[in-house]
């Protein structure tokens, strides 16, 4: 009786609503907040400053959108260029592309932004520096820095997409006499785009969320403005909530569009139509009409000529000349590239030679462990800090978030609404916000809702854990969905219950497949620990800032050192991930033979 | 699997036991625990910073330690930033914040302040010999830090002097060190904040920097204290006044701001002393 009742949708929804109402009631009427809410700061004119602080958020949104749009376009260009470079047979181009992709993927964006903003201008001549600083330097530094970072991820997506195309197709098109560009345009790219667009879309989404880091170089984006309201009125809870809602609606609408595009790519027939696809149809209708109209006019004025297969002698000579110039051009550009490449290596070597290595040597201990083990009694973990602190945070976060992710991921796949809806909300909520906002939540919300406080180390670690949990839940879901449905059915029909099916049949297989993705997530968290610097956790980036603050004149040395430290750790892990992936998927190795 | 569980449980237990706050009147709690938790800056030279041995030193550090000594309790030092120093007091994470914080009315609505223990004023730091008065900065970019009174004051000053782009010309960083790096790099023409901080940073490279113009504002520093807790506020105020009376205050002052230090800043005012 109870079981049948519990499987009814309306019962589940009622229970869910009841739980939410109970929680709401508890916090609205019973719980004594040590904090007095004042939402009016967001929409009324503040008497002290004589301004409506709500407008600050709108200005911030405008800047965030600008950064996002410009950097997306730039990142796509960079990604395509270097993604093709990763497939190029011209070695210097391949090396440069690989170095670009590996380096920028394996260092935190925050460190990159600091490097571009605080260290890079030192390498330029004074006139150029002043010219640059006149051009809204903060904004462009953040935008281009973001584009370079996102571009490295897009390059990998594009490379993987093109490589996923069957070699036979390439050979077939070559043998039917098409040129390289024709093959790319007509055969490979249209097919590759189907594989590329879904992951590319999520890179655009990440790019939007990462734009929140522009605040560290003084760009007044949405996160910065919400913190500005906080620092003007000390209403951190209200300001962060407002920013959260704006970010969430931005990323939900973006992922709505992306889902629609993905569904269209997968669809072969036209019978499934939802609200979103109607929306897209209505929006794209005028564009489509204009496109067809232009095409028609062009066809009227420039009808296609039927060209004969035989060339006249002049045409043959012309063709010969064209092809020779083309070869020469290609050769020249290759040589030019090689020259630039050698010059770049020379510049890099010169820069490294002029480094003050003594400074790095003197401070490497501080960067690694801060002042462990000579800390005072009031230091966390005997004065631990720096790189080891970042690793500690990442390890704690990944180990706890693994269990959160496992439970939430299973809950997300459950048929029961009581489990499914909260899990889904958790995942979407977290994934729709930048990590920096999640850090601010934990930092502002936990004290308000629980009348307690936690140290900055724990609030950053909890934020990282909650954040990663949502991503791991999605990895878990993907892993389980990859297991053939027959396995579930077979297990169920042999009389195993849900728990035992999962425990003995599904999870062991799924977890094995998930390991590379989880290692990838671990790299991501390790990089993200650098964000904890905004609330003053003694991790590597913050220690570097303290050192830089004291030494003053060696920003290049310090930022390069920490970039290398981050890179070494992340790169080592990504090699491990690649190895694991190869070992855990044996059929791929067989294909190579 | 079992190890993991034990690990997770132990972690949860540690977090709960060590971090739970006991709400209540601060004075009794500090006296019972024998420990006062003090929030201090890490980026303010010579207020509170890390020296070359990575020790946390400075004027604010010495003042906080002296206050704790007079209360007869130990000190637990907590790192605070411009962003966290007020939130920490609000949340009860710290019992007082000695973090070169100007006493303002807007801040006084959410936390309480002790009597003024230091008198500072805002100025602009710029490369030597390039600027002579505030008017020279109109149309130029000036660095400051987010969440400080300096940020509001410098915007108001530029607005008064007739800079139409005063919002865009003030670049707000998260930390003092970042603002100074921007100034050194030349991406801003000047850096404006409380003059002692500016002096502290300028002293790292003698002869390259100078303070331009008069004081933009007065910045009376107070110790940030939990709202509506007068017993605790009295204890801090009395300790500060005792320090002034028996000369300890001036000793500390001269150690950091005296004529023999690189941060020389003459004492012009007098701490409020109640008979």
Interface residues (C-beta under 8 A of the other chain):
Chain A: X34 X35 X48 X49 X117 X118 X121 X122 X126 X129 X130 X133 X136 X137 X138 X215 X216 X217 X218 X220 X224 X227 X228 X230 X231 X232 X233 X234 X236 X366 X370 X371 X376 X378 X396 X399 X400 X403 X443 X444 X447 X451 X452 X453 X454 X455 X456 X458 X534 X535 X536 X538 X545 X546 X548 X549 X550 X552 X553 X555
Chain B: X4 X7 X8 X11 X15 X19 X20 X21 X23 X42 X43 X49 X50 X51 X52 X54 X75 X76 X77 X78 X79 X80 X81 X82 X83 X84 X86 X87 X88 X90 X91 X92 X93 X105 X106 X107 X109 X110 X141 X143 X146 X147 X148 X152 X168 X171 X172 X173 X174 X175 X176 X177 X178 X180 X181 X182 X184 X185 X186 X187 X188 X204 X205
